[in-house]
Amino acid sequence: MKKKSSLRSDLARLRRLSWRGWALLAEAVLLLGASRACVLVFPYRRIMTWLGQRQGERAIAAPPQLIVQRVAWAVRAASRRTPWNSNCLAQALAGQIMLGRRGVASTIHFGVMRETSGKLAAHAWLSAGDVFVIGKYGLEQYTEVAQFARGVGG
């Protein structure tokens, strides 16, 4: 459970949002919900057909920094507040859709690692060119096994 001061500062921060900020946050919540539902309902093989060109990183000179930052903020902020588990794959899917709607090509990356217990752990992250958008923390522990690039409108 959050501390009262943390909850108070969260509420104060939310009150200061412009209508555009609220709209971006609402879009992120809706797309996180839809992405999480897809992850729960459809097998990964099916989801991967929707992700874009396999093993193809899109070459982007320099993605619009402000757009990338705002989308990353909205997805991270919304994922902390959803009543469902907005895991890394749901966040990467939502972020990719949001970036595409704003004319920014992106790539979802998948990685795996073996935990100390011997189980395999998976992670998904999103990049736009050389910029990490979602899921960059801890990814150095994972071996990348697949990339799915999606261009604008694709």
Buried (B, 14 or more C-beta within 10 A) or exposed (E): EEEEEEEEEBEEEEEEEEEEBEEBBEBBBEBBBBBBEBBEEEEEEEBBEEBBBEEEBBEBEEBBEEBBEBBBBBBBBBBEEBEEEBBBBBBBBBBBBBBBEBEBBBBBBBBBBEEEEEEEEBBBBBBBBEBBBBBEEEBEEBEEEBBBBBBEEE
